[in-house]
Amino acid sequence: MSQLRVLLVEDSRRLAERIRELIELNEDATVVKTVYDEASAVEAARKDRIDLIVLDLQLQSGTGFGVLEQLGLNRPPVVVLTNYALPQYEKRAHDLGVEYFLDKSRDFERLSEIVGKYQSSAHN
């Protein structure tokens, strides 16, 4: 079984470490790269072999929406994890093809379950 390769895009280094730990509770999932801005996220998604992207909307420079727009639909599945869980942002994310839209304060723990779903589907 190969590991689910996750790209983590998060503007807070401290929170990125917590998210990494949560993702890696799944033994067959690993965060292969953590980036903090739009340009780095787009480059990593295009260059590295990635199975899943966990994406914040507010980045050190640029936005998660910018990442989604640049990558288009020819990209790995995306889980948005944001503090800005506004209905209009959720609608825009889904319009851009996002599979899951999570509120950091309310849905943080769901991330591990969702990663587990992708991990098991990657091995079937």
N, C-alpha and C positions, 0 to 999 in steps of 0.2 A: 504494500500500500504506500502510495506516495503522499506526502503532506500537502494539505491545502495551503497555498501560498497567498498570503494576505498583504496588500499594500495599505498602510495606515496613513491617512492624511489628516493631520490635527495641528492646530496652531499652538497649543499649550504643551510644552515638553513634559510637564509634571502629569498632566492628564493622559498624554500619549503613553506614558509608562503604565498607568493604571489600565488603560484600554488594552495594551499589549498583554499584560498579565491575564486579563479576562479572556482574551482570545486564546491564549496559549494554555488555558485550563483544558481546552480540547487537545488531547495528546497528539492528534494528527493534523493540527493547524499550527502554522508558524507565521509570524510577522517578518517578512523578508526585507522590508524597508519601511522606515517611518520618515515622512517628509512633512514640511510645515508651510509650504506655499504652493500656489497654483502651477507655476512653471515646473517645479520639481515633480509635482504629482503627475502632470501630463507626460513628462519625460519618462518617469519610472513606469507608468502604465503602458507606454508604447515600447519601451526597451526591455524591461524585465518580464519574465514569465510570471504572470499574476493570475490567480484564480478568483479573487474577491477583493473589492476595494471597500474600505471603511472610510467614509468621507465626512469631514466637518464642513459646514458652509462658510464660516468665517475663518479665513486663513491669515497668516502673517502678511502675505501680499496676494492679492487676487481673492477669488471665492471658489467655493465648491461648485457653484453653478457654472463658473468659467471652465472648470475642469470638465464637467459633464458636456458642456457645449463643444469644447475642443475635441473630446474623445468621440462624440457622437454615440451611435448605438452599437458600433463595432468595438466593444470593450467588455471586460469581465462584469459580472453582476456587481451592483453597488448598494451598500447599506449606508444611508445618511444618518449620522449621529450628531445632533446639534442642540444647542441651547436656544435656538431660534425656531421653535416648532410652531410657527404661525401657519394657519390654514393656507394662505396664499403661497408660502414657501413649499408646503407639502404638495400642493397642486402642481406647482412648477416642477418640482423634483419628479413627480410621477409623470408629468408631460414629457420630461427628458429621459424617461425610461428607468427610473430608480426602482429597485425591487422592494426595499424597505426604507421607511422614514421614521427614525426614532428620536424621541426627546431625551436628552442626556439626563435630565432630572427625574423623569418618570420611567423611562424604558431601558436604562443603562444595563441592567442585569439580563434583559432579553437578548443582548448581543451574543452572549455565549451560546444560547439556544439556536439562534439564527446561523451562527458560524457552524455549529454542529450539523445543521440541515445541509449546508453546502458541502461540508466535509463528507457526510455520508453519501450525498448524491455524486460527488466527484469520484467515489470509489465503486459505484454501481455500473 
